[in-house]
Amino acid sequence: MTAHPLNFDRRVAAGLGDEGLQKSLSALKGSFVAARGRAVLALPEFEALRDDGKAIKDHTLANLDAYLETYEAAVIARGGHVHWARDAAEARDIVRAICKQAGARTVTKGKSMVSEEIELNAALEADGLEVVETDAGEYILQLGREMPSHIVMPTVHKTTEQIADLFQKHHAAHGFPDRTLDAAELIGQVRSVLRGKYFKADVGITGANFLVAETGSNIIVTNEGNGDLTSTLARVHIVTTGIEKVVPTLEDLSVMLRLLARSALGSEITSYTTLSTGPRRPGDLDGPEAYHVVLIDNGRANMLSGHFREMLRCIRCGACMNHCPVYMSVGGHAYGSVYPGPMGAVLTPMISGHEAAGELPHACTLNGRCQSVCPVKIPLPDLLRRLRHEQWEQKLVSGTVRFGISAWAWLALRPRLYRATTSLAMRVLGRLGRSKGAFRWLPLASGWTDGRDLPAPEGLTFSELWARRQQR
């Protein structure tokens, strides 16, 4: 994944200062979060389902080689082709070769985070192909040449006015010269523009929410139906997916689907849940003539054999970011990656390396909300702490930060001195800040005071206040 041109601090500042983004994030808190809460309350066995989902993924990951081979054999038995890609470059080359063999000129794409991860669009466009995103959100981002800011709702950062401006610029040639703010009309424009692309496409590319080993099926879930049109109308269907998406059986799939929709959207199920199993067979009314699956490693095997295996349980629901106070403050683009939020803060360093994404594990308060809502119980705070530890051990942390943490650790290991020092600091700061009640600036605290006031302490430490309460 290509590094974002701005550094992390500047991306965060841009997110905090974007009024439209802040308005959208506020709305997100009241929609996805509330909807998930209602969906969970309506399903008494939801916690048991989380346990089942975790067990299914853990069992699959422990036997991943066997299940991938079973899946490959099932795909081949049904007339499909399976390709193995070690990294993003190899995955791009495989897809490019399939498109070339098919004589493709136009490629339609269903929503696929993995294709974003491997930067597939740019590679295909460099080959002279017309690449068209068919998910409404991804289509808008393609017009604006932007990355997604959320894995479920990729345009959460954009206002209706911004989308209207974008459509007026690009849709005039398609018979829509007038600017409109009506959401139904905007979606109608997308449908009208894309309708001809579906029938024109030589190759359709989708991702996969899950793969089923016993049948060789790939599953996509959408609310627009664009994935179905992408995979069935083109002559060639290509599935790009990570190796961790496989589950053993259709029964296991049913558990994962019940978890996914509730966690992502707060609904029982998505509008479209589509299973594709191989190319068109005699008697089928539609479907592709050729069917290819590209299984992509791109750092996942290293995670499988190390401390971060549990991250491979992720089903890309986005619940962790919807409940993350950091994501909800700065938005997805601040992470500079296809994968934002807590899950991205773990995944991106594992895929791109600490040098390219070393700031992300520190974009977390370790409050634990992400773990509490994760449908497959990934211990995200523990994994983020582990990444921070690795950066410390590899001396990737700046000298200033290392000195500060070392000084704090030295003091914290001497309890009496620590209590005396903090008590003195609280009293001094409490007296200095008593008149205004807050500080607009403090030495070594610019990371806080640049964006907000620092409340002045009351003059006593928590331990001292607690002791007084106990005495009373």
N, C-alpha and C positions, 0 to 999 in steps of 0.2 A: 504494500500500500504506500502510495506516495505521501511524503510528509507535507503537512499544511504549510503554506508560505509564511504565515505568521507564527511567532512563538506562543507558548502556552499562556503566558501572562497577558499578552495582547489579545489573544482569542477570548480569554475570560473577560477582560475589560470590555471588549466589543459586545459580548453577550449581555453583560450587566447593563450596558448603556443603550441597548436596542429596545425601545419602547414597545414596538410591535411584538417582538419576541416575548418580552415580559408579560404582555397582555395574553398572548397565546398560551404561555406556560401556566398562567393563573387559571385559564379556562380548563387546561388539561387536568389540573388538580381536582377540579370539580366534576370532571367527566369520567375519565378512565379509572381514577382511583375510587370514586364513589360507585361506579358500575361494577368494578371488581368486588368491592365490599358487599354489595347486594347479591351478586352471583354466588359468592362463597357462603353467605348466610342462608341462601336458599337451598344449599346442597349439604346436608348434615355430614355426608361421608367425604367431604372435600379433603380433610386432613388424612384420611385413610388413602384417598387417591394419590395424595402427594407421596406418601410412603411407598405406594405401589409404583408410581412413576420413577422414584429414586431407585427402587430395587430393580426395575426393568432396565434402566440405563446402566446401573452398576454391573449387572449381570452381562449385558451386551458388551460393555467396554472391557470387561475381564476376558471375554471370548471374541473380541472384535475381529481377529483374523479369520476365525471360523465362520462367523456370520457374514462377513464380506464375501468370502468365497462362495458361501451358499447363495447369497444374493446374486453374485456374478453368474453362477451356473443357471439360476432361475431366469435371469434376463436373457442369456444366450439361448436357453431352451425355448424361449418365446419369440425368438427371431431378432433380439436386440443385440447391441454391441456395448461392451464395457471398456473404458479406457482409464488408466491409472496415471495420475499426475503427482509428481513429487513436490512441485512448487507452483507459484503463480505463473511463471514464464512457461513452464511445460504445459500447464492447463490452457493457457492462451493459444499456444502453438497447436494443440490438439483440436481445439474448436476451429481455429483458422483453417486447418487442413480439411476438416469435415465440410466446412463452408465452400472451400475451393473445389473439393471433389464433387459437391452438389451443384456447382456452377451458380452459386447464390449471388444475388444482387441486393436483395432486401431481406433483412432479418428483423423479426419481431421478438420482443423480450417480455416475458412475464416477470414479476417482481422476484429478484434473486440477490440476496445480500452477498452470497459467495461470488457472483459475477462482479459485484462492486469491489469486493475484496481483491480480486485478481486483476481489476482494471480492464475488463474484457471489452467494453465499448470502444475505448480508444484504439485498441489493437485492431478491431474489426473495421473501424472507420479508416484507419491508416491503410487498410487493404482495399479501400474504395467502396466498401459496402455501406448501404443505407441501414442504419440501426435505429429501431423505433421502440421506445419503452411504451408498454401498453397499460401498465398500472397508472391510474390518473395522477397520483402523487409523484411517481417516478418520471412520468411524462413531463410534468411541470418542472421538475428539477433538471431534466435533460434540456429543456428549452432555456433554462437559466444557467446551465453549466454549473450546477451546484451538487454537493454531496448531500445525502439524506441526513436529517438531524434527529431522526427517530426511526427505529427499525420497523415499527408498525405503521406510524403515521409520518412519513418522511418529510412532509411539508408543514410540520407543526410550527415552524419558524416564520412562515409566510402569511401575510394578511390577504384578505380578499382583494383589496386595492392593488397590491403588488401582483397578484395573479391576473387580475383584469388588465393591468398594463402589459404584462408579458403576452397575454393572448391577443391583445390588440395589435401588438408588434408582429406576432408570428402567424396569426390566423386571418389577416386581411386577404391574403392570397387564396384562402380557402372559402371565401364568401362571407366572412364575418368582420367587416370593417369597423363596426361600432363597438365602443367600450361598454361593457355591462358589469354590474356588481351582483347580478342575480345568480345565486349558486347553481340553480337548476339549468340556467342558460349556459353557464360556464362548462358544466359537465356535459351538456348537450353538444357543445362545440368539440370537446374531446372525443366524444363518441362519433361525431360526424367525420372528423379528421382521421380517426383511426380505422374506421370501417373499411375503407378501401385498402389500407395497409395490410390488414389480416389476409385478404384474398390475394394480395400481390406478393406476400412473403414466400420466399423459397425455404427458409429455415426459421423455426420457432425455438426459442431458448427459454427454459424455465429453470427455477431452482427446485428444491424439494424440501418440504417441511419434515418429511420422514421417508425412509425406504423400508420396505418389508422384505425380509430375507426369504421367507417361505414361498412368496409368490413372485418376487422380482418386480414389485410395483413401486412406483414413486407417488407420493401424495403431495398435492398442493392445496392450500386453503386460501380462499379469497372471498371478498364481498362484492366483487365487480364482474366476475365471470371472464375477465380478460385472459386469465391463465388457460382456461379451457379453449378459447379461440386460438390462442398462441400455439398450443400443443396439438390441436387437431386439424387446423386448416393448412398449415405449411406442409410441404412435402417431406421435410426432415425435422424431427423433434430432437433437440439436445437438452439433456438435463445436466446442469452443473451443480455439484453438491459436495459438502464435506464428508469425509469418511465416517464421521461420528453420527450421522443421521439415521443409521440403520437400527431397526428393532426386529426382534425375532419373528413375531407372528401378527396376524390381523387382530387377534384378541389383545395383544399388547398395544397395537395401534389405537384401539378404541379407548384405552386408558389415557394415552397421551393426548388424544384429541379432546377428551373431556377436560383435561387440564389446560390445554393451550388456549382455547377460545375464552374460557372464564378468566384466565390470567391476563390475556392480552387485551380483550375488549369488554369483559364483563358480560359476555353472552354465552348461551348454552353451546352454540355451535356457529360457525361462519355460514354465510349464505351458500357458498360452494365449497364442497370437499370432494376433490377429484382424484381418483386413482387411475394411473396410466400404467399399462402393462404391455410393453412391446409395441411393435408397429401394427398397422392395420392388417387384419386377417381376412381370408375369404368370407364374404357375407357381412362384414362390417360396413356400415353406411358412411363412416368417416374415419379419420385418423391418418397419421403420417405413413409414408411409404418406408421410411427408415427411422430407427430409434436408437439414440446413442446416450450413454450415461458416462459422464466424466467424474470419476471419484478423485477428490482433491485432498492431498495431505496438507501441505503448506504450514508445517509446524505442529500439526496435530499429533503425529506419532511421538514427537518429543514430549508433548504434554501427557500422552498416554503412559509413558514409562517413568514419569517424574512426579513431582509434588502437586501438579496441577491437573491430574486426571479428572477430578470432580468437575472442573470447568467444562469438560466435554459432555456433561449431562445437559447443558443449556439447550433449550428448545426455542430460543429467540422470541419469547413472548413480550419482552419489554417491561414486565412488571417491576423489575428492579429499578429501572430508570424513572418510571412513573412515581415511585415512592422515595426517590433519592433527593435529599435537600440540595445537594450540589448540582445535579442535573437540572432540577427545577429552578435553580437560580441562574445558571449560565447557558443552558441549552446544549444541544448536541454538537454543534459546530465547534464549540470550545475544546472538544476532545481531539479535533483534528484527524478523525478516523471514521471509517465506515461504521464502526461499532462504538457507540457512545455509552455513557452511563457506567454503572458499576461493572457490568459484564464486559464492556469495552475496555475498561481500565485494567482488566485482567487479560483479555484476549489479545489486545493490540501489542503489548510488550512481548507476548509469547510468539506472535506472528512476525512482527517487525523488529523486535529486539529492544532492549532497554535503552540503547543509544538513541533510537528514533522516537521512543514513546515513554521515556523514563519519568516524565512528570505525572503521568496518568494515575499510577497507584497512590499518589499523594493527594489526588483530587477526591478525597473521601474523608468523612468525619468518623468513620468506623462506628456509626450509630446502630447498624445491624438491621435496619428496616428491609434492605434488599434481601437478606437471608430469610427474614420472617415471611416474605411474600413469594419467594421463589417456588414455583410449582414442583421442582425436583430437588429442593432443599440444598442448593449449592452454598457452601459456607464462604460467600464472597468476602466478608471482612477478613477471615483467616487467610485467604489467598492473597489479598491485597497486602496484608502484613508480611506475608512470605516474600512477595515481590520487593517490598521495601527492604527487607532483611538482605535479600540477594544483592540489591543495589548497594547497600552498605558494605557487604563483604567484598564486592567487586570495586569498591571505592569510586562509584559513579555519582555519589552524593557530593555536592559542592563543599569546599573546605570550610566555608562559613557555617553551613548547616551542621557539618560534622563537629566543629568546635562547640557550637551551641548545644547540641545533643549530648556531647561528651561532658560538657560543664554541668548540664542539668543532671545527668546520670551520676556524676561524682557527688553532687549535692544530695540527690535523692537517696543515695546509699548511706548517708549519714543522717539518720532521722532527727536527732536533736538539733543539729545545725540547720537541717532543712526546715524544721518547725520554727526555729528562731528567725531564720532569714525571711520566710514567707510571712510570718507574723509582723515583722518590722516593715516589710514591703506593703502589706495591706494597710497598716496604720498610716504610713507616709502617703500612699496614694489616696487613701480615704480622706485625709486632711487636705491634700492638694486639690482634690476634685469635689470637695464638699459644696462649694459655692455654686458650681454649674451642674454638678451631678454626672458629668461625663467628660472625657478627654477627646479632643479633636486630633491630637498628635501626642505620641509618646516615643521615646527612643526604642529602636528595635521592634516597634509594633506597627510599622507602616503597612504591612500586609493586611491589618485589620482597619486602621484608621484612614487609609486612603479611600475606603468605600463606605465607612460608617463610623459613628462615634463609639468610643469604648466606655461603657458605664463605669463610673467610679465605684470602687468597693466600699462597703459600709464601715470598714476599719478593722474587722476581725476575720480570721480565717474560718472556714467551715468547721474545722475541728474545735476551735474555740467556741463558736456559736453552739455547736452540738453539746459541748461540755456544760455550758451555761444552762442549756435547756434541760439536760439531765439533772442538774442540781436543783432546778425549780420543780 
